[in-house]
């Protein structure tokens, strides 16, 4: 600081950098807030009242595509040379486990019996809700660091995690009832009722926590805290798929795309004050091409020639299961890649999001 004060030009440059980073922080947090609230509002308030006609059907299609395409966006980590060292050192998590999940899940849906497939789906849906909740904790951590320079308190993280646990209980009824055998339906109903009743405790606990740390908050940080706490509220508003699942699932996908867009934009290996349009283009290709394949893979199972030919049907079922396995691999990779408690990941993320951490 003494060096800067003796050099007016250097001080001016530093002040401009601070001001620029402050603007970037605010836009980043506002984008996360909008990406969360917009799809939830659309699926909770618009679709149920106005239906899926005309432009609304098109908007829903865009949300569904982006919500699915966010999964292969994870592949950008494998294209980023700055992340390659982490992948090489942890090949089991980043290569072998994902490949195993893809192959095994593909084989399950190609050859296993129906009940085995059902329990794989139930496991996947519970894991998916947990994954969504962990991302919410991560988003609030970024908001807390960006706004106050410190990470979230353990009580704040607990408030968000409580909502996640209850959502796992509720998601079986919404997603599992249609595919699970009838003898499981009563258990799903019971879990849903327990989650619905217990969810009323979450607002009270979160309010107590919020007031406890009120002196250390800001408007944006507060908005993202309560948005994260109530992220899964649609589960207990309605069991309709649009409201009780797609609303927050699409929000999760948009949130992730924002994070990965920044990762790709700053993947230059140089100062993150500049952007890499080549990396952004690579990310866009992943999102559009591989994302489209993920989005429409289940359509293969509906073709007449596939349904009437055993070999084609097995291939289509394998591809469906492989995409499901790839999504679970996405859970595995993300759980490690964004773990700020690990030094190499923290250094990578801090460089990519220097405007948040500086």
C-alpha positions in Angstrom: 0.0 0.0 0.0 2.9 2.4 0.8 4.3 1.6 -2.6 1.0 2.4 -4.3 0.6 5.7 -2.4 4.0 6.8 -3.6 3.0 6.0 -7.2 -0.2 7.9 -8.2 -0.5 6.0 -11.5 -0.3 2.6 -9.9 -2.8 3.7 -7.3 -5.2 4.9 -10.0 -4.9 1.5 -11.8 -5.6 -0.3 -8.6 -8.6 1.8 -7.8 -10.0 1.2 -11.3 -9.4 -2.6 -10.8 -11.3 -2.5 -7.5 -14.2 -0.6 -9.0 -14.3 -2.9 -12.0 -14.3 -6.0 -9.8 -17.1 -4.5 -7.6 -19.3 -4.1 -10.7 -18.5 -7.6 -11.8 -19.4 -9.0 -8.4 -22.8 -7.3 -8.4 -23.6 -8.4 -11.9 -22.5 -12.0 -11.1 -24.7 -12.1 -8.0 -27.7 -10.5 -9.7 -27.4 -13.0 -12.6 -27.4 -15.9 -10.1 -30.5 -14.4 -8.4 -32.4 -13.9 -11.6 -31.4 -17.3 -13.0 -32.9 -18.9 -9.8 -36.1 -16.9 -9.5 -37.1 -16.6 -13.2 -37.6 -20.3 -14.0 -39.2 -21.0 -10.6 -41.7 -18.1 -11.2 -42.3 -19.4 -14.7 -43.0 -23.0 -13.7 -44.9 -22.2 -10.5 -47.0 -19.2 -11.6 -47.2 -19.0 -15.4 -47.4 -22.5 -16.8 -50.1 -23.8 -14.3 -52.4 -20.8 -15.0 -51.8 -20.1 -18.7 -50.9 -23.5 -20.0 -48.2 -24.6 -22.6 -49.3 -22.7 -25.7 -47.6 -20.5 -28.3 -44.7 -18.6 -26.9 -45.0 -20.1 -23.5 -44.4 -23.6 -24.9 -41.2 -22.2 -26.7 -40.0 -20.6 -23.5 -40.5 -23.9 -21.6 -38.6 -25.8 -24.3 -35.6 -23.4 -23.9 -35.7 -23.9 -20.1 -35.8 -27.7 -20.5 -32.9 -27.6 -23.0 -30.7 -25.5 -20.8 -31.7 -27.4 -17.7 -30.5 -30.6 -19.4 -27.5 -29.1 -21.3 -25.9 -27.9 -18.1 -24.7 -31.5 -17.4 -22.3 -31.8 -20.3 -21.1 -28.3 -19.6 -18.9 -30.1 -16.9 -16.8 -31.5 -19.8 -15.2 -28.1 -20.1 -13.1 -28.9 -17.1 -11.5 -31.6 -19.3 -10.7 -29.1 -22.0 -9.1 -26.5 -19.7 -5.4 -27.0 -19.5 -5.3 -25.2 -16.2 -7.4 -28.0 -14.7 -5.6 -30.9 -16.3 -3.2 -31.3 -13.5 -6.0 -31.9 -11.0 -7.6 -34.5 -13.3 -4.2 -36.4 -13.7 -3.6 -36.4 -9.9 -7.2 -37.6 -9.2 -7.8 -39.9 -12.2 -10.1 -42.2 -10.1 -12.6 -39.5 -9.4 -12.4 -37.7 -12.8 -11.9 -40.6 -15.2 -12.5 -44.1 -13.8 -15.5 -43.5 -11.7 -17.4 -41.5 -14.4 -16.6 -44.2 -17.0 -17.8 -46.9 -14.6 -21.0 -45.0 -13.8 -21.7 -44.5 -17.5 -21.1 -48.1 -18.5 -22.8 -49.7 -15.5 -25.9 -47.5 -15.6 -26.2 -48.1 -19.4 -26.0 -51.8 -18.9 -28.6 -51.7 -16.1 -31.2 -50.0 -18.4 -30.3 -52.2 -21.3 -30.5 -55.6 -19.6 -31.6 -55.4 -15.9 -35.2 -56.1 -14.8 -37.6 -53.3 -14.2 -37.4 -53.2 -10.4 -33.6 -52.8 -10.5 -34.0 -49.9 -12.9 -36.6 -48.3 -10.6 -34.3 -48.4 -7.6 -31.4 -46.9 -9.7 -33.8 -44.1 -10.6 -34.8 -43.5 -7.0 -31.2 -43.4 -5.9 -30.4 -41.0 -8.8 -33.3 -38.6 -7.8 -32.3 -38.5 -4.2 -28.6 -37.9 -5.2 -29.8 -35.2 -7.6 -31.7 -33.3 -4.9 -28.6 -33.5 -2.7 -26.4 -32.2 -5.5 -28.8 -29.3 -6.1 -28.6 -28.5 -2.4 -24.8 -28.5 -2.4 -24.7 -26.1 -5.2 -27.0 -23.8 -3.2 -24.5 -23.9 -0.4 -21.7 -23.1 -2.9 -23.7 -20.2 -4.4 -24.2 -18.7 -1.0 -20.5 -19.1 -0.2 -19.6 -17.1 -3.3 -22.2 -14.5 -2.3 -20.8 -14.3 1.2 -17.2 -13.9 0.0 -18.2 -11.4 -2.7 -20.2 -9.2 -0.4 -18.4 -9.4 3.0 -15.1 -11.1 2.2 -15.8 -14.1 4.5 -17.4 -17.5 3.9 -20.8 -18.5 5.3 -21.2 -19.5 8.9 -22.0 -23.1 9.8 -25.5 -22.1 10.9 -26.2 -20.5 7.6 -25.1 -23.6 5.7 -27.1 -25.8 8.0 -30.3 -23.7 7.2 -29.8 -24.4 3.5 -28.9 -28.0 4.1 -32.1 -28.6 6.1 -34.2 -27.6 3.2 -32.2 -30.0 1.0 -32.8 -33.0 3.3 -36.5 -32.3 3.4 -36.6 -32.0 -0.4 -35.1 -35.4 -0.7 -37.9 -36.8 1.4 -40.5 -35.1 -0.8 -39.0 -35.8 -4.2 -39.8 -39.5 -4.1 -43.5 -38.8 -4.3 -43.2 -36.3 -7.1 -40.7 -38.2 -9.3 -41.0 -41.8 -8.1 -44.8 -42.5 -7.9 -45.2 -42.9 -11.7 -42.4 -45.5 -12.1 -42.2 -47.3 -8.7 -44.3 -50.3 -7.7 -47.5 -49.6 -5.8 -46.2 -51.0 -2.5 -43.8 -48.1 -2.3 -46.4 -45.4 -2.8 -47.5 -45.4 0.8 -43.9 -44.9 1.9 -43.5 -42.0 -0.5 -46.7 -40.4 0.8 -45.4 -40.7 4.4 -42.0 -39.2 3.6 -43.7 -36.4 1.7 -45.9 -35.6 4.7 -43.0 -35.6 7.1 -41.0 -33.3 4.8 -44.0 -31.0 4.4 -44.6 -30.6 8.1 -40.9 -30.3 8.9 -40.4 -27.7 6.2 -42.3 -25.2 8.4 -39.4 -25.3 10.8 -36.9 -24.2 8.2 -38.2 -20.6 7.9 -38.1 -20.1 11.6 -34.6 -21.5 12.0 -33.3 -19.5 8.9 -34.8 -16.3 10.3 -33.1 -16.8 13.7 -29.8 -17.5 11.9 -30.3 -14.4 9.7 -30.9 -12.1 12.6 -28.0 -13.5 14.5 -25.6 -12.5 11.7 -27.6 -9.5 10.5 -24.7 -7.1 11.0 -22.6 -9.1 8.5 -25.0 -9.1 5.6 -26.0 -7.0 2.6 -29.1 -6.8 0.4 -27.8 -9.2 -2.3 -26.3 -11.6 0.3 -29.7 -11.7 2.1 -31.6 -12.3 -1.1 -29.4 -15.2 -2.0 -29.5 -16.7 1.5 -33.3 -16.9 1.6 -33.4 -17.9 -2.1 -31.1 -20.8 -1.2 -33.1 -21.7 1.9 -36.4 -21.8 0.1 -35.1 -23.2 -3.1 -37.0 -26.5 -2.7 -40.3 -24.9 -1.5 -42.0 -25.8 -4.8 -41.7 -29.5 -3.8 -44.3 -28.8 -1.0 -46.5 -26.4 -3.0 -47.7 -29.0 -5.5 -46.9 -32.5 -6.7 -47.4 -31.3 -10.3 -44.1 -32.0 -12.1 -43.9 -28.4 -13.5 -44.1 -26.9 -10.0 -42.7 -29.6 -7.8 -39.6 -30.5 -9.9 -39.0 -28.6 -13.1 -39.1 -25.2 -11.4 -36.1 -25.6 -9.2 -34.3 -28.1 -11.5 -34.2 -25.6 -14.4 -33.0 -22.9 -11.9 -30.2 -25.2 -10.9 -29.2 -25.7 -14.5 -29.1 -22.0 -15.3 -27.1 -21.3 -12.2 -24.5 -23.8 -13.3 -24.3 -22.4 -16.8 -23.5 -19.0 -15.3 -20.6 -20.5 -13.3 -19.2 -22.5 -16.2 -19.5 -19.5 -18.6 -17.2 -17.6 -16.3 -14.9 -20.6 -16.0 -14.7 -20.8 -19.8 -14.4 -17.1 -20.3 -11.4 -16.8 -18.0 -9.6 -20.0 -19.1 -6.7 -18.2 -20.7 -3.9 -19.1 -18.4 -3.2 -15.4 -18.2 -4.7 -12.6 -16.2 -8.4 -13.0 -15.7 -8.9 -9.4 -16.5 -9.2 -10.5 -20.1 -11.5 -13.0 -21.7 -10.9 -16.0 -23.9 -13.4 -16.0 -26.7 -11.9 -19.3 -28.1 -12.7 -21.0 -24.8 -16.2 -19.4 -24.8 -16.8 -20.8 -28.2 -15.7 -24.3 -27.1 -18.0 -24.1 -24.2 -20.9 -23.0 -26.4 -20.3 -26.0 -28.7 -20.4 -28.3 -25.8 -23.5 -26.8 -24.5 -25.3 -26.9 -27.8 -24.2 -30.1 -29.4 -23.6 -32.5 -26.5 -26.4 -30.7 -24.6 -28.8 -31.5 -27.5 -27.8 -35.1 -27.5 -28.4 -35.4 -23.7 -31.8 -33.6 -24.1 -33.2 -35.8 -26.9 -31.6 -39.2 -26.1 -34.8 -40.6 -24.7 -36.6 -39.9 -28.0 -34.7 -42.8 -29.6 -36.7 -45.3 -27.5 -39.9 -44.0 -29.1 -39.1 -44.8 -32.7 -41.0 -47.7 -34.2 -37.9 -49.3 -35.7 -36.2 -49.2 -32.3 -39.2 -50.7 -30.5 -39.6 -53.5 -33.0 -35.9 -54.5 -33.1 -34.3 -56.1 -30.0 -30.8 -54.9 -30.8 -31.8 -51.3 -31.5 -33.9 -51.3 -28.4 -31.0 -52.4 -26.3 -28.8 -49.8 -27.8 -31.4 -47.0 -27.1 -31.9 -48.2 -23.6 -28.1 -48.3 -23.0 -27.7 -44.8 -24.3 -30.5 -43.6 -22.0 -28.9 -45.3 -19.0 -25.4 -44.0 -20.1 -26.7 -40.4 -20.0 -28.2 -41.0 -16.6 -24.8 -42.4 -15.5 -23.1 -39.3 -17.1 -25.3 -37.1 -15.0 -24.3 -38.9 -11.9 -20.7 -38.6 -13.0 -21.4 -34.9 -13.2 -22.4 -35.0 -9.5 -19.1 -36.8 -8.7 -16.9 -34.4 -10.6 -18.6 -31.2 -9.3 -18.4 -32.4 -5.7 -14.6 -32.2 -6.0 -14.0 -29.5 -8.6 -15.7 -26.8 -6.6 -14.4 -27.8 -3.2 -12.7 -24.7 -1.9 -11.4 -26.6 1.2 -8.9 -28.3 -1.2 -5.9 -26.1 -2.0 -5.5 -26.9 -5.7 -9.2 -26.4 -6.4 -9.3 -23.2 -4.3 -6.3 -21.8 -6.3 -8.0 -22.7 -9.6 -11.4 -21.2 -8.6 -9.8 -18.1 -7.1 -8.0 -17.4 -10.3 -11.1 -18.0 -12.5 -13.2 -15.9 -10.2 -10.6 -13.3 -9.2 -13.2 -10.5 -9.3 -15.0 -12.3 -6.4 -11.9 -13.1 -4.3 -9.7 -10.0 -4.8 
